[in-house]
Structure formats: C-alpha cells, structure tokens
C-alpha cells in the first residue's frame, strides 16, 4: 500500500513506497578532512609554542637547549601554561568547525548534553577507575623504570599545580577533543566501536611520552581511554566522560599526594 507523506516544501501530500522516506536525516558530522586539519593545527601549535618557549628562555635566561628541555620537563609552572597554549588553537578550530562550518550549537555538536544519571554516579566511576589503574600500575610496572612524569611530581608545589590542572582543566579539554570531536567523526564514518578503539589509541599515544613510552603504562592508558569511550557510548554525553575523567585524575592526585616524598 502506498504511504502518503506530507511534503513540507510543497504543503501537499505525495505518494511514496519508501518506508524510510520522510525520516529526518541525521545532522552532518565533520569527516576526515576536518580531523586531519585538527591534527595539523595541533602539531603546528605545539611547534610554535615550543619555539616561543625556547626563544624566551634563551634570550631572557641564556639557557642552552638541553637546559631548556630539562627545565620544561621538571617545572610545572612552565609546563602547564605551555600545555594550555598548545591546546588553544585546536579548541578554536573545533569551535569554528562545529559552530560555523556545520552551523551546530556547540553543546549539540560536541555532545555536551544532560547527564542520563546523577553526577555522583560518574564521579564514583572515575574514582573506581583510578583505583583499578593504581593497582594495575603496581602489578605491571617495573620499579627500575623512570618516566618524565616522576620529575614533574617530585615536590608538593608541582603536585598542587598539576593536580589543579588535571582535575579542573585537562579533562574538559581532552574530552571535548577526543570523545566530543574525534569520536563523532569516527562514529559517523565507521561506527561506535571503531570510534571507541581509535580515540582510545590516540588518547594513550598522546600521553605516552609522559610515561617514557613504557608498555605497561601505555596499556593502562589504553584501558582508561576505552573506559571513557564506553561512558561516552552509553551516556551519549561528553559531560559524563568529563566527570569520570576529572574524578579519575583527582583520586590519582590524592594518591600521589599521600606519598610522603611524592614520586621522587
């Protein structure tokens, strides 16, 4: 039997044998072109920020390149602002793509939507994930291995600076980029499971240098990123993943803070 669907453009009824006809098309989502451009913007921003930091350090303090590299690796008062400067161009490009190129509200485009469960559920999940991560690290890690993160967490002042950044700023930025922008692109192109795997792998790789590229920590980071992806998949909300991420970082911060001499 022929279905009759109201044609809003003509204001009249037209016949259609297609049961899918008349269904609203999903909103267009950015594709590989925008993803590759975001990567290029992020890399260029990182290069420019590092070049600027090196130039300032050389002119103002007369430091050599190896001294500058060592300073950036152990001084959070420099490393944290540098991270912010690196991320800002990428965030600006994401806003441009979502809001201007695709004419979508940022909340909708980046899945910053209402939580399907109370916030405490996601905070609790993040804390449990952090406990699991600590236990896995104790079991898997080689005590002879040294990572750059240990240098940054070698004193109390560094702990508070990195803890504040890791709880209040980094989760918001990273979840917008990974589970907001990148997840949406890969989900539209290949489905949600591919999106979960790819974004988790990129997430682990991005943090790999902080842990000296040791496979134990990379495995834990991959599992953590996959957990964030599962929360994104089930909740449909980057607000949910941000809460999980913040609680995860927060409990790790408290664990490290409880060690008398930090990680030195």
C-alpha angles and dihedrals in degrees: 000000000000117000118220117217126187110243105215092196094056100029090227139094123264131187121248133173092192111101089200093056115111095027114131113255115237113253115269114262127205115261140202093302091063092040092054091045090052090052090050092049091049093049093047091047090052092049093047093047093049092046090051092048092049093048092050093047092049095047099040102035104018093232124166121235095258090049091051092049091050092048094051090048096055106026114079092185085070101030097054098051088044090055091052092050090050094052099045098077091048091050090047091053091050091052090049094051097045100038104031110021095040097024094225127142109254093236092055097040095049095038093243089155138143117299114252090210134033115284092244090065091062094042089053091048091052092050092050090048090053091051090051090048092052092049092048090049091052091050098043106031124100109227090214092061118098123199132192089244090068090061091052092049096046097110140032097250090054090049093055094046094048092040092055092047093045094051104034106030116014097058092053093049096043096045092050090052101039109027094025110041106014097037091053092052096048093042092054092047102040111004135266099288093055088046090053094049096044096046091046091052092049090047092053093045092051090057096038097096091056089063099040092255091280109167093226094060092040089055091051092047090050091052091047092050090048090053091053087049092052090052089051091048096049099038099034087217133112086194086067094049091048091056091048090047093048093049090047093052091041096056092045087053091052091048092052091043090056091060106093096226099027112233097320 
